[in-house]
Amino acid sequence: MQYKYLLHEKDLPTHWYNVLADMGPPPPPVHPATGEPIGPEMLAPIFPQSLIQQEVSTERWIAIPDEVREVYKLWRPTPLYRAHRLERALDTPARIYYKYEGVSPAGSHKPNTAVAQAYYNKAEGVRRLTTETGAGQWGSALAMACAFFGLELKVYMVKVSYHQKPYRRVLMETWGAQVVPSPSPDTQAGRRVLEQDPDSPGSLGIAISEAVEDAATRDDTKYSLGSVLNHVLLHQTVMGLEALRQMELAGDYPDVVIGCVGGGSNYAGLSLPFVGERLTQGKRTRFVAVEPEACPSLTRGQYTYDFGDTAETTPLLKMHTLGHTFIPPSIHAGGLRYHGMAPIISKLVEDGVMEARAYHQTKVFEAAVQFARAEGIVPAPESAHAVRAAIDEALAAREAGERRIILFNLSGHGFLDLGAYDQYLSGKLEDYAYPEEKVREALASLPRVGP
Ligand SMILES: *Cc1c(COP(=O)(O)O)cnc(C)c1O
């Protein structure tokens, strides 16, 4: 019985796939003051030229530099598994496949773009990068990438996570990054918050403002973002391109492709090559994006222009948003607590190509534990949202007596999230009601576009 579909090193994709060649492009980012589309010059102080070009490119295929492919080869191509044991446990005629990104040294899909971003910055003479991190998944991926390319990295880590989740900080420091709790006294943005509230627990929004200010005020430094933007989604398509080949090896084609969404990058990375085939070859594949009920941007947000950060420093992006001032409840899937969504994913949902679904965290952990007991791998709490949806699709297939082919992304492992499993197993995990009141408040602060 085949359960693992492996590709050879020589089968590692040579190009990333750019879906903007095949879909109607999302509305452009605009300047908050004028409502006019922003030019590349607005991004130049914080991003290198090559990444700005990728951000607006409509070329279908973009070559992966040899130096990036060399690093990818440390853990890529990643395996695609058929979940025979889970299928048996569910007694379903469905076939469940999953792409496993937990085999990267940082334990998630995030190095796929971290390595590319570090490479392009280094190639343009940048000496130092800054970024923000919440629980530390993105910071650790970028720390590893910077170590490979000899770049300095300063990570502004949300203060409450810095103190509560020391392991990822240690991981970042092991790879050579400097990590400070945010708000920090090192930037104007940080000092302003500390003056008003010395005990501020921090937020991703504040940390972004600090990292952007640091990069914008130094010639040798640029800023790096781990999700949402077009170039990030582009780099992640290496997963979906591998999965296309691997599904072919398995002799199946997915009826439904599933992934969890925070900013949308891991799901885009797996799904966009399949979306391309639906758009250009008339395939009927369904696409399901899964989010937490506590931070339901796609299922309950508005599709409108909003800031990417709480401090209102970014251009406005057209996306599904809960409002940039929305602070989501502190669920365990830290990587899914973002108020907005990648504009590409938002557009595909708006166009009816993708559907979205939200779950409460106890249902998510129930699925994660069932998966771990059947397949062995302990999923990251973020990835467990995709597991939940895959199991529900398989159960629906059983009801319908249908041999549905399911593919989902297992975006990372949960070894640094065992505290969350401990809470679930001891019955202490709580669900948060959908914060309708709070979302309404936050939506009231949406920017008015234009002069
Ligand atoms: C960060 C993270 C996510 C969410 O980010 P996306 O950009 O939506 O992919 C999902 N899974 C894991 C394991 C993560 O670390």
The ligand as an SDF file (V2000), in Angstrom:
LIG
                    3D

 15 15  0  0  0  0  0  0  0  0999 V2000
    2.2310   31.2310   10.2390 C   0  0  0  0  0  0  0  0  0  0  0  0
    1.5790   29.9410   10.0410 C   0  0  0  0  0  0  0  0  0  0  0  0
    0.3260   29.8310    9.3870 C   0  0  0  0  0  0  0  0  0  0  0  0
   -0.4960   30.9970    8.9400 C   0  0  0  0  0  0  0  0  0  0  0  0
    0.0600   31.8700    7.9920 O   0  0  0  0  0  0  0  0  0  0  0  0
   -0.3980   31.8710    6.4660 P   0  0  0  0  0  0  0  0  0  0  0  0
    0.3210   33.0260    5.8640 O   0  0  0  0  0  0  0  0  0  0  0  0
   -1.8820   32.0110    6.4150 O   0  0  0  0  0  0  0  0  0  0  0  0
    0.0560   30.5850    5.9070 O   0  0  0  0  0  0  0  0  0  0  0  0
   -0.1940   28.5640    9.1750 C   0  0  0  0  0  0  0  0  0  0  0  0
    0.4430   27.4540    9.5960 N   0  0  0  0  0  0  0  0  0  0  0  0
    1.6330   27.5210   10.2440 C   0  0  0  0  0  0  0  0  0  0  0  0
    2.2830   26.2550   10.6980 C   0  0  0  0  0  0  0  0  0  0  0  0
    2.2420   28.7670   10.4790 C   0  0  0  0  0  0  0  0  0  0  0  0
    3.4190   28.8270   11.1070 O   0  0  0  0  0  0  0  0  0  0  0  0
  1  2  1  0
  2  3  1  0
  2 14  2  0
  3  4  1  0
  3 10  2  0
  4  5  1  0
  5  6  1  0
  6  7  2  0
  6  8  1  0
  6  9  1  0
 10 11  1  0
 11 12  2  0
 12 13  1  0
 12 14  1  0
 14 15  1  0
M  END
$$$$
